[in-house]
Amino acid sequence: MKIKEINDFTLISKDATMDHIIENLNKSTYKILFVSENNKILGTLTDGDIRRYIYDKKNNLSKLKAKDMMNSKFKYIYEDEYEKLSYNDLLKYNVEYLPVLNKNMEIIKVIRIPINFQEISKLKTKVLIMAGGKGTRLYPLTKVVPKPLVPFRDKTIIEQIMEQFINSGFDEFILSVNYKKELIKNYFMDLKYDIKYIEEKDFLGTAGSISYLRFYDITKPFFVANCDVLLNIDFSEVLEYHLKENADITIVSSKENIDVAYGVIRFDEKNNFLQIDEKPNYEFFVNTGIYVLNPEIIELIELEEKIDMPELLKRARAANKTIKVYQSKSKMTDIGQWEYYKKFL
């Protein structure tokens, strides 16, 4: 359901006949045609445009041409503008298909913005990132810089996480900070991210700073993410799943597997041998540290209470809240431990 670039769009002549138009619409994966003359785009044409024209004009179908029925007031964007815009900027065009043109009005590519993606994005879902820990698993690196600012590839860890959410249409962030918080705030001072801060007075565990959200006008489901995991998924699909399942909490999981280098002995409760599984592979789903929470969950935590997420989940179950698990097919990249992090250096 992500925004995607389309290169296999269909161009037709402005003088294309109805037979040619229908044939190309049937063949088109995207059910939209781009009407052009000498490669210059003149308009767009969908089956809806055809129906509306026929209903209004009631003309002889055999004489109709593409130029008669096309939408000549279509929305588009120039190539140099497109390169500067974020996904949320593109959403403001409020169309499913947005042509990208050069200065000669020639079509370069088409951006597809699925309707479901647009509706999910209108929720203006906030993302709370837990960025206040000491990052002891990355010692000695985090004795110098806080874990969120540790470099990973061409950006910091926290920017990589934020970009993944931005690419899914979510760009409103709340950072929970504590350890070396001034370094983090100063780093983002001149960067173009939409960020608010929660400043912990003490270390509150993996869920305690959620309690501060009672002061942030949270009226819709929101994401909570740890600051050490990358997951290449479309987070708008996670939110859509959460809403569809009427969940109060959704835990994002990732499939992992372990190869056992030895034969595993199976036996019963009386130690009678059953069989040996030779070097088995075990598959299971692990917690990624990424969640979707409904606003009501905030009230399960006392203000400034120290609490970890497993305990919050227990409280939610005791309160008869619906907790769902989203099964991600993407492999999790854990960059919060030195043994894993140094593999990427």
Secondary structure, DSSP 4 states (H G I P E B T S, - for coil): ---EEE---EEEETT-BHHHHHHHHHH-SSS-EEEEETTEEEEEE-HHHHHHHHHHH---GGG-BHHHHSBTT---EEHHHHTT--HHHHHTT--SEEEEE-TTSBEEEEEE--HHHHHHHTT--EEEEE--S--GGGTTGGGTS-GGGSEETTEEHHHHHHHHHHTTT--EEEEEE-TTHHHHHHHHTTS--EEEEEE-SS--TTTGGGGGGGGTT--S-EEEEESSEE--S-HHHHHHHHHHTT-SEEEEEEEEEEE-SSPEEEE-TT--EEEEE-S-EEEEEEEEEEEEE-GGGGGGS-TT----HHHHHHHHHHTT--EEEEEE-SPPEE-SSHHHHGGG-
